[in-house]
Amino acid sequence: MRYVFAESWAPEYGTYGNAVLSRWPIKRWKALRVADQSDFSIIVFPGGSFLLLSRAVSRLTRVPSQKWNVLRATIEVPRAGEVNFHCTHLDHLDESWRMKQVDAMLRSVDGPHILAGGLNALDGTDYSADRWADIVKYYEEIGKPTPKVEVMKYLKGKQYVDAKDFAGECEAVVVVAKGQDVQGTCKYGTRVDYILASPSSPYKFVPGSYTVVSSKGTSDHHIVRVDVTIVPDTRDADEQAAGGRKQRVVKMSKKGSRKGIWAAK
């Protein structure tokens, strides 16, 4: 398994960051900052627990500020060519800072890509009015900021395609809360982890392939997975009708192959 890792910060008790793992060669990668180092403060409590505060001042122990980043990796996939992944993790408390981070990411984009990671943002279309009211009340009870949906509205407005719209049969152990039509990916039962395809990109999600798989206690978030195909010819229908030949995209059928990203010969 190949991998690249972009460190965000390294307190005494561990190292945090973003990573991309691949069964195929990683041709190149780059980590880009998505927020200024002075934007955040990390407050460490006895026992190793920590709290991330935006623009905060505290008399508690402070460690170096987190360097939020987006890890961009280009993978050479057999029979498909280069695939660009952008992996990130956004602030888990403040929607205004998540917006700042997303804006910085999009300003650095230089081509088609798949964006994946813990965006820690909510999509209002996932929840009924009653379910949303319950989420707001619960966040208030546990001291979290009032939930907002600006980040996902912004990304959807930029025409990013949500893998969730290609959902298949879900793993039963991941419970779907009443009043929402999507599996939660964190301990609060909400969806905060996403896989998105950039607009007008050759990356297309396979219908029925999206699912959330239980992490079974190995993480405080669940695993999100989806199959992707590459359709290199993205010209509009009129141009293709005028004589263009669209590449055929198929699934691998060779014994022992796994689902993933591929294109027909």
C-alpha positions in Angstrom: 0.0 0.0 0.0 1.4 3.4 -1.0 0.6 6.5 1.0 1.4 10.1 1.5 0.8 12.1 4.7 0.6 15.8 5.3 1.0 16.7 8.9 -1.3 19.3 10.4 0.2 19.4 13.9 2.2 17.2 16.2 1.5 17.5 19.9 3.5 15.5 22.4 1.0 12.6 22.3 0.7 12.1 18.6 0.7 13.4 15.1 -2.4 14.6 13.2 -2.9 15.3 9.5 -4.4 14.2 6.2 -3.4 11.1 4.3 -4.1 9.4 1.0 -3.5 5.6 0.7 -3.4 3.9 -2.7 -2.8 0.4 -4.1 -1.4 2.1 -7.2 1.6 4.4 -7.6 1.2 8.0 -6.3 2.9 10.1 -9.0 3.0 13.4 -7.2 1.5 15.1 -4.2 1.4 18.5 -2.5 0.1 19.9 0.8 -1.5 23.3 0.7 -2.4 25.5 3.6 -6.0 26.4 3.9 -5.9 28.7 6.9 -3.4 30.9 8.5 -1.4 29.5 11.4 -2.7 32.2 13.8 -6.3 31.5 13.1 -6.7 28.8 15.8 -5.5 27.9 19.3 -5.1 24.4 20.6 -5.9 24.1 24.4 -4.6 21.0 26.1 -6.2 19.7 29.2 -4.8 17.2 31.8 -4.9 13.7 30.5 -4.2 14.6 27.0 -7.7 15.8 25.8 -7.7 18.9 23.8 -10.1 21.6 22.5 -9.7 23.6 19.3 -10.8 27.2 19.6 -11.2 29.7 16.8 -9.6 33.1 17.6 -9.5 32.2 21.2 -7.4 33.3 24.2 -6.9 31.0 27.2 -4.9 30.8 30.3 -4.7 27.0 29.9 -1.7 25.3 28.3 -1.3 26.2 24.6 0.6 24.2 21.9 1.5 25.4 18.4 -1.5 26.2 16.3 -2.8 23.7 13.9 -1.7 24.0 10.2 -4.9 23.2 8.4 -4.2 21.8 4.9 -5.5 20.0 1.9 -3.5 17.1 0.6 -3.5 16.8 -3.2 -2.3 13.5 -4.6 -2.2 12.3 -8.2 -2.5 8.5 -8.6 -1.6 6.5 -11.7 -4.5 4.0 -12.1 -4.1 1.1 -14.6 -6.2 1.5 -17.7 -7.5 4.8 -16.4 -4.6 7.2 -16.2 -4.1 9.9 -13.6 -6.7 10.4 -10.9 -6.5 13.5 -8.7 -7.6 13.3 -5.0 -7.9 16.2 -2.7 -8.1 15.2 1.0 -8.8 17.6 3.8 -10.2 18.0 7.3 -12.0 21.2 8.3 -12.6 23.0 11.6 -15.1 21.0 13.7 -16.7 24.0 15.5 -17.0 27.2 13.5 -18.8 27.3 10.1 -17.3 30.7 9.3 -13.8 29.2 9.5 -14.9 26.2 7.5 -16.1 28.7 4.8 -12.7 30.4 4.9 -10.9 27.1 4.5 -13.2 25.9 1.7 -12.7 29.2 -0.1 -8.9 28.9 0.2 -9.1 25.3 -1.2 -11.2 26.3 -4.2 -8.9 29.2 -5.0 -6.0 26.7 -5.2 -7.8 24.2 -7.4 -6.0 23.6 -10.8 -8.0 20.8 -12.4 -10.6 18.1 -12.1 -10.5 16.2 -8.8 -12.3 14.1 -6.2 -12.6 16.0 -2.9 -12.9 13.7 0.2 -12.6 14.1 3.9 -14.1 15.3 7.2 -15.7 18.6 6.1 -17.5 18.7 9.5 -20.3 20.5 7.7 -24.0 19.6 7.4 -26.2 19.5 4.3 -29.6 20.8 5.1 -31.2 18.6 2.4 -30.3 15.5 4.4 -32.8 16.3 7.2 -36.5 17.0 7.8 -37.5 20.1 9.7 -38.2 18.1 12.8 -34.9 16.3 12.6 -33.0 19.6 12.1 -34.8 21.1 15.2 -33.6 18.0 17.2 -30.0 18.5 16.0 -30.1 22.2 16.9 -31.4 21.4 20.4 -28.9 18.6 20.9 -26.0 20.8 19.9 -27.2 23.5 22.3 -27.4 20.9 25.1 -23.8 19.7 24.6 -22.4 23.2 24.1 -21.7 23.0 20.3 -22.3 26.0 18.1 -25.6 26.2 16.3 -25.3 24.0 13.2 -25.3 25.8 9.8 -25.3 24.7 6.2 -23.3 27.4 4.4 -20.3 25.2 3.4 -22.4 22.5 1.6 -24.6 25.2 0.0 -21.4 26.8 -1.3 -19.9 23.6 -2.7 -23.2 22.5 -4.3 -23.5 26.0 -5.7 -20.1 25.5 -7.3 -21.6 22.3 -8.9 -19.7 19.7 -6.9 -21.4 16.3 -7.2 -22.2 14.5 -3.9 -21.5 10.8 -3.9 -24.4 10.3 -1.5 -26.8 10.9 -4.4 -25.6 7.5 -5.7 -26.4 5.5 -2.5 -26.9 1.8 -2.6 -27.9 -0.7 0.1 -26.5 0.4 3.5 -24.8 -1.6 6.2 -27.5 -2.2 8.8 -25.2 -1.5 11.8 -25.0 2.2 10.8 -28.3 3.6 12.0 -30.2 6.2 10.1 -31.9 8.6 12.5 -35.6 9.3 12.1 -36.2 12.4 9.9 -33.1 12.1 7.7 -32.6 10.2 4.5 -28.9 9.5 4.8 -26.6 7.6 7.1 -24.8 9.5 9.7 -21.0 9.4 9.7 -20.2 10.6 13.3 -21.2 9.9 16.8 -24.0 12.6 16.6 -25.7 10.7 13.9 -25.2 13.4 11.3 -23.3 13.3 8.0 -20.1 15.3 8.2 -17.8 13.2 5.9 -18.1 13.6 2.2 -16.9 12.4 -1.2 -17.4 15.0 -3.9 -16.5 15.2 -7.6 -15.5 18.6 -9.0 -17.7 20.2 -11.6 -17.3 19.1 -15.3 -14.8 16.4 -14.2 -14.3 13.0 -15.8 -15.0 11.3 -12.5 -18.4 9.8 -12.3 -19.9 7.9 -9.3 -21.3 4.5 -10.0 -25.1 4.4 -9.2 -25.8 2.3 -6.1 -22.2 2.1 -4.9 -22.2 4.8 -2.2 -22.4 3.4 1.3 -21.3 4.1 4.9 -19.6 1.3 6.6 -19.3 1.1 10.4 -15.8 1.8 11.7 -16.6 -0.6 14.6 -14.9 1.6 17.2 -11.7 2.2 15.4 -12.6 5.8 14.9 -15.2 8.4 16.0 -16.3 8.6 12.4 -17.6 5.9 10.0 -16.1 4.9 6.7 -17.6 6.4 3.5 -17.0 4.5 0.2 -18.1 4.8 -3.4 -17.1 3.4 -6.8 -15.9 5.8 -9.5 -15.6 5.5 -13.2 -13.7 7.8 -15.5 -15.4 9.2 -18.6 -12.6 11.2 -20.4 -15.0 12.6 -23.0 -17.0 15.3 -21.3 -18.2 17.1 -24.4 -21.9 18.0 -24.5 -24.5 15.8 -26.1 -24.8 18.0 -29.2 -21.1 17.8 -30.0 -21.2 14.0 -29.5 -24.3 13.7 -31.7 -22.4 15.5 -34.4 -20.0 12.6 -34.7 -18.0 12.4 -31.5 -17.3 8.9 -30.1 -17.7 8.6 -26.4 -15.3 6.2 -24.6 -17.0 3.1 -23.2 -16.6 2.7 -19.5 -16.9 -0.8 -17.9 -16.3 -2.6 -14.7 -13.3 -4.9 -14.3 -14.4 -8.5 -14.5 -11.0 -10.2 -14.1 -11.0 -12.7 -11.2 -9.5 -11.1 -8.1 -10.0 -7.5 -9.2 -11.6 -5.0 -6.8 -14.1 -2.3 -7.4 -12.4 1.1 -7.9 -11.5 3.4 -10.7 -11.0 2.2 -14.2 -11.9 2.7 -17.9 -12.3 0.4 -20.8 -9.6 -0.1 -23.3 
